Amino acid sequence: MNESPSASGAAASQAPALWDGALEEARGLIGVDLRRTGQSWNTEAAPDAVRHFCWGLGDDNPLFCDPAYGAATRWKSALAPGTFLYTVDTTVVAPKLRGIQWLYGGTDWQWFRPIRHRDTFAVRARLIDAVEKAGGKARKFILQTGEVLYTNQRGELVCRAVGSTARVPRARADGGLRYEARDTHRYTHDELEHLARAIEAEALRGAAARFWDDVEVGGTVSPIAKGPLNITDMICWYSGGGHSYQAHRRAVLHRRRHPADAYVDPKTGAQDNPARGHAERDMAREVGMPGGYDVGPQRISWLGQVLTNWMGDDGFLRRLDVSLRRPNIFGDVSWCRARVADKRVEEGAHLVDLEVWVDNQLGETTARGTAVVELPARAAHS
């Protein structure tokens, strides 16, 4: 029988398996409002914070990055992309299960209002479900689902996000996560030239309104390419998108309180954050991943960028529901795509339903989901 890490704070193992009673522990705080210490990078959509977030995605849309440009749009203000709210709260709602690795599973974003520069936010987060799952790469894991509500300084509910987090034992645990190691992809000159041309061709709809009337069901959206993913990309993401890691004294004190939330560096014998696997192959293999890997919210935000590029300044992204299917490792290229699935009018709003997904250079789909975009109608502009 696997035992839970001791309540005294000394973890029996830094790679524990799921123990008897783990699911009950994972469900123990369902419905309880949770403290969000360490889950917030920003509390305000300050112009610099928004710009840094966008730069971390490789997005220089002036609606987000240029206050003067935004003031001249119908919004009368520069905006933040909807997924900027990851920096206000990570949407990771995964309490308990000390020592069990968490891997981000996806987000169902639903936005009710635009995010304007200088908006400030309060959040309310609670766990709403936890279930045990069986997987092809791990014998069993627990999926925790949490709801985060974002309210602005005017008391308006801006967004509801439902985030899912997989709690998966690491590779050395009994039944732990075990992806096969995968070498970094080596590209030919022609492949890199093709990629460079695709990146250079990325276009913003911008001020030219995209009308609902002109959208055709079955039509595809111009894809955007990201990669090959490298450590610089990840540094830029962390700089703008934030993180929940600690440094120096704060890290030492954190590990005193949470001794299982650590990884022992085999080279130095010193402890580090287990999220180091995002940047280092050895720790990624310790987790059970095929190599150093990205952060899921980054990939979901790329799909948001595909849609904001396409819809133009007058559109409004209402919903983005994406699940992550497999790791995106260093050296991978991500082709972020969308296709129009349907169009409809609901309570006077002209809506477009889209399918969204990410393919890598191997033809594997690493993320998939749906989206809803509200567009202007020609009749309203006549």
N, C-alpha and C positions, 0 to 999 in steps of 0.2 A: 504494500500500500504506500502511495506517495503521501508524504506529510506536508502540510502547509509550512512555509517559513515561520520560525518562532516569533511570538509576539515580543520577545525581548529585543528584537532588532537585529540579531545576528542571523543572516540568511544561511540556511543549511547548504545551499548551493547557489552559485550565480547562474546556473542553467537548470532551474527546477522544471519538472514536468507538471502538468495539471494534476492536482491532488483530488482525492475524494472530498466533495463539498466545495470545490472551486466555483462551480456554477452558482451555488447558493450565495457564496461570498460575492461573486460578480453582480448578482441581482440585489444585493442587500440595500443599496441606496437608491433604488428606483423611486422616482417621484420626489426626491429630496433636492431642494435648491443647494447647489454645491459652490464652495469657494473656488475662485478661478485664479488663485495665486500662481504666477508663472505662465499663465496662458494668454497674457495680453502684452503686445509689443507697442501698440498705440492706443490712445483713448480718443484721439481727434484725427479727423481727415485733414490734417494740415497740408498746405500745398507741397512742402518739401517731402513730407512722409508719403503723400500720394505719388509724387514724381519718382521717389526712390523705389517704391513698390513697382511702378510701371517699368522702370529701367531694369529692375531685377527680372522682369519677364521678357525684356527686349521689346517693350511697347512704348512708342513715343507719340501716341495719339494726343494731339493738342487739346482735345476736349478734356483730357485728364491732366496734362502736364503744363498747360499755358493758361493762367488765370484770365488774361486779357481775351484770349480766343473764346474761352468758355462764357465770359460775360456777354459776348455778342450772339450767342446761340439762344434758342427758345427757352433754355433753362435759366438764363440770366446769371449763370455761375459756372465755373469749372466744376466738373464732377470727379468722383472716384469710380473706378470699375467696381462692380458689385463684389468681386472676390477680394477687394481690399479689406473686407471685414474679417478675413483670416487673421489680419494683423491686430484686430481688436479682440478677437477670441479665436483660438486655433480650431474650434469645433471638435477637439479631441475630448470626449467625455468618457473616461475609462478609469473609474476609481477601483481601488483594491487590487488583488492578485499581485502581491509584491513579488518582484523578480521575473514576472512573465512579460516577455517582449511585447510591445505594441507596434502594430503595423497599420498604417492608415488605409481604410477601406473605401471611402468615398463620401460625397456630400450631396444632399438634396437641398439646394438653395432656392428660396422663394423670396423675391424682393417685392415690396409694396410701394416703395418710394425711392427716388434717386438719392444718392449720397453726394451732398454738396461739400465743397471745400469749407472747412472750419466747422462742420458738424462734429459734435461730440457724442459719445455713446456710453450707455450703461448696458450691461448684459445680465441675463438670467439664464442659467444653465442647469439642466437636470438630466439624469439618466432615465430613459424611457423603456429600455428593454435590454436583455442579455440572453443569448441563446447559445447552445453548444452546437458546433458544426463539425462535419467530417470533411477532410480535404485530400486532394491528391498529393500535395507536398508536405502535409502534416497530418498525422493520424486523427487528431482532433484539436479544435481550438474554440475559443469563446468569442463571439461577436457582440460587442457592446455598442448600443445605439443611444445617442444623446441629442437633446434639443437645446439649441441656443437661440434666445430671442434678443434682438438688438433694438434698443430704443434710443432715439436721439434727444437732444437737449430740449426739444419742444414737446416731449412726451409722446412722440409718434412712433409706432412700431414700423421700423424700416425693413426688417428682414427676419425671417425664420429659417434657421439652418438645422438640418438633421444630419449629423455626422456619424459615421460608423468606424469602429476601431476593432481590428482583430487582435486578440490576445493569444499569441502563438509561442509555445515553448521553443527555445533556441535549439540549434542543431544537435548539441551534445546531450540534450534531454531525451528521455525515453519518448519516442513518437514525435520528436521535435521537427521543426521546419527543415526540409532538405531539398533545395534546388541543386541541380547539377551546376558545377562551376562553368562559367562561360568566358572565353577569352574576349578581350577588347577587340571590336571589329576594326579591321584594317581596310581603308577605302582606297580605291584606285583614283588616279588623277581625274578620269572622266566622271566618276561618281561625285567627287568633290566639286567639280565644275557645275554639274547638274544641280547640286544642292545650293551652290552659291547663286546660280541664276534664279532658282526658286525663291530664295530669301530676298534677293534684290527686287524681285517682281511683286513682293507683298505690297498690297495697296489698301488704303483706307477709303471708305465711301465718303466719310467726312460730311461736309455741308450739303452735298448733293443728295437730297432726300430719296430714300428708297421707299416707294409706295407699295402698300399691301396689294393693290390692284394688279401690279406688274409681276408679282411673285408667282412662279409656276411650281405646282406640286411635282415633285420628282427632280427638280432642279438641284444642282450641286453648288456649294459655296466654295469659293477659291480657298484651297488649303494653305496653311502656313507650316513652315518647317522649322524645327528647333534642333540644334545640335550640329555635330556630334557633341553630346553632353560632356562637359569637363568641369574641373574643380572651380574654375573661374566663374562659370555659370552658377554654381551652387553658392559661392561666396556672395555673388550679387543678389541671389535670391534671399539668402539669410539677412543681408544688409537691409533690404527693403521689406521682405516678407516676415522677418522676425523668426524667433525660435524660443524654445523654453529651456535652453541649456544654461548652465551656470559656469562662472569662471573664478579661479583663484580661491579666495577665502569663502565666497558664496558657494562654490562647488564643494569644498571640504565640509562645510556645515550642512549642506544638502545631503551629502553621503552619510554623515553622522546620523541624520534623521531617517534616511532611506538607504540602508546599506546594500540592499539587493539591486538598487538602481545604479549599477556600476559595472565596469569592465576592467579587468586587470590586464594591463599592457604587458605582454610576455617579454618585451625587450627591456623595460625598466622596472617591472614589478609594481608600478604605481597604478592607482585607479584612474579611470576616465569614464566619460559618459558612454553608455552603450550605443547611443545614436552616432557614435564615431563610425559605425558601419556605413553611414551614408557617404563617407569620404575615403574609407580605407578598406581595401579588399580583404585583409586578414580578419578584421572585425565583421565585415559583411558575411564572410564564410562562417564565422562563429554564430551569427544570427541564423544562418541557413540560406542566405541569399546567394545568387550566382556571382555577384561582384558588388563593388561600391555602387550605390543606387540613389535615385533622386528622392525628392519629397513629394508625396502625392498631391498636396494642395497646389504645388507649382504646375503640375500637369493639368489639373482641373482648371486652373487660372488661364492656361494656354488656350483651352477650349473656349473659355469666356472671351478671350481676345479674338479668336476666329469670328465670333458672333458680333462683337462690337465693331470690328473692322467692316463686317458685311452690312450691318444694319444702318450705319451712319449716325450722325449727331442727333437726328430726330427720333430714332428708335429707342426702345426701352427693353432691356433684358429682364423678363419677369421671373423666369425659372431656369435653373440649370441643375440637372440631376445626373451625376456621374459616378460610376463605380469603377474602381481600379482592378484590372484583371491579372496583371503580371508585372514584375519589376522592369523599370527602365534604368539600365546600368550605364556607367561611364563608357563613352564611345558610341552610344546609340543615337540614332536620329529619330525624332518623333515627327510624323506627319499628322497634323491636327486637321480633321476633316468634319464637314457637316453636309447634310442633305435635307431638303424640304420634304417633310412627310405629309403635311396637311396645312390648310388655312381655314380660318373660321372667324365669325363675328360673335362675341360674347359680351352681353351687357353694354353694347355700343363700342367695345374695343376690338380693333382689327388685329387678330393674332395669327402668328405663323408657328406651327409645330415643326421641330427639326430633330433629326437624329444626329448625334455627334459621336466621334470616336477618334482614337489615336492609333496609328499603325507605326511600327518600327521598321528599320531597314531590312529586317528578315521577313516582313509580311505578317508579323504577329500583331494582334490587336491588344494593346496594353491598357486601354481604358475605353469605356463605352457608356453612352447615356442619351438623354433627351433634353430638349430645351424649348422654351416658349419665348418668342419675341413679339412685342407690340410695335406695329409700324403705323405711320400716318396713312390715311386714305386720300385719294385724289379729291373726292367730293369735299372734304374738309378744307382743302387748299384752293378751291375754285372761287 
